[in-house]
C-alpha cells in the first residue's frame, strides 16, 4: 500500500487562486488519489512506516514542505525542498496555461492542440524536476510526479 490516500494542502496566507487554477487543483487531487505510487524512504537506517499515506503540502519559509503520515496520523517522514529549482518551470507552466485557456476561447482546434502539447511538455519537465528533488527521499512514478507538480504550482500561485 505505498500510495497516498489523503492530501492536505496548507494554503494559509496564499492569494486566492483563479477559477482555472482551482479547477486544476481539484483535478490533480482527484487524479492523484485515484492512482498514485508513493514510497517515502527511511533515513538513518530507520524503516519507513507502511502506507497508505496522508500527505500534507505547504510552503513555509520559502521552502516546499512534504509532511507524510500514516493513515492513523503517525509521522512517516517530513522533508523540505528549496523552491529555487521549481521557479522557472512553474513560471513557464503558468504562462503556457494562460495561453492555453485563451486559445480555447479564441483559436481553432489545430492551434489549441499545439499549445496543449507545449503545456504537457512543460508539465513533464516540472515532474522531472520534482522526481530529481525527491531522489533519496521518496520513490514515485511519473504520473504521481505530474499530479504533485500541479499541486506545487497551486501553492506557488500565492
N, C-alpha and C positions, 0 to 999 in steps of 0.2 A: 504494500500500500504506500509506495513512495510517490505521493501525489498531494496536491493542495486541494482541500475541500472547503476552505473558507478564506476570504480575502477581506481585510480591513484596511481601507485607505484613509490615512490621517491627513486630511486636507485643512487642518486648523491653520488659520492665518493666511490661506491662499485666496486669491481672487476667484470669484465665481466663474466657472467655465462657460463657454458659449454653448448653445444647444447642440452644435455639431460635435464639440469636444465631449460633452456629457454623453451623447449617443455613442461615441467611440469607446468611452469608458465602460458603459453598460454592456456593449457587445463584447469587449475584451474580457470583462469579468465573467460574463455568461460563458463565452467560449473556453476560457481558462478553466472554469470549474467543471465544464463538461468533459474536457480532455486535456490532461497535462501529465508531465513526468518531472518530478522534482525530488531530489535527494540531497539534503544537507550533508556536508562532510564533517565528521567529528574532528576536533582539534586535540593536540597533546595526547594522542592515543586513547582519548575517551570516545566510546561509541556514541553515535547519534541515536536518540530515541526513535523508535519506529513510527512511521506515519500511519495514517494520513496526517497532514499538517494544516494549521491555520497560519496564514501569512499576513503580517502587518507591514505595510509600506508607508514610509513617511520621509519627509525631508526635514532634517534637524541640523542646525549649524552648518548649512550648505553641504550636507552630505546625505546621500540616499541610504536610508536605514531599512534593512530587512530584519524583521523580528519574527522568528519561526517558533511555533509552539505546536505541541501535540494537540489533538482534538480535545483532550481533557484540560488543556491550558498550561501544561508543564513546559518550561523552556526547552527548546530543541536546538537553539542557535540564534545568534544575532551577529550581523556584520554591517559595516558602514562602508559605503563606496564613495569615492570622490565623484562629484558631478562633472568635473572638468572634461573627461573623455566623452561625455554624452552631449555636451553643449552644442557642438556644430551639427551633429546628426539630428538632434531634436529641433534645432532651428531650421534645418533643411526640410525635415519632415513636416513641420508646421507650414512652411511656405508652400510645399507641394500639395498639402491638404487644402490650403486656401485656394490654390489654382484648380484643384480637382472639384471642390464644391462650386466654384464659379463656373467651371466648364460644364458641369452637369446642368446648370441653368441655361447656358447660352450656346454651347458648341454641339456640332454633330457627333454621333457615336464614335467615329474613327478617331477624332481628336481627343475625346474623353478617354478612349482606350489607351492611347499613347501616354497621357498624363497619369492614368492609373498604373500603367506598367512602371513608370518612373517612381511613383509613390510606393509601390511594392518593393522596388529596388532599394529605396532609402530605408524602408521599414526593415528589410532584411539586413541592411548594414547596421542598423540600430540593434537588432537581435544579435548580430555577430559581436558587436562591441560589448553587449551585456554578457554574452557567454564567456568572452575573454576576461572580463572583470570578475566573473564568478568562478573562474578556474581556481581549484583548490578550496573553494567554499561550498559549492553546490554543483550537482550534476543535473542538467536539464536538456530537453530536446529543443530543436529549432522552433517548433510551433509554440512551445511554452515560452521560450525567449521572446518570440514575436509579440505574444499577448502581454507579457510583462513589460516589454518596451513601450507598448501603447499606454500602459498604466504609469510608467515613468514619465511619459510625455504629458499626461494629465497632471501629474504632480508639478512638472516644470511650468505648466500654464500659469501658476501663481507666481 
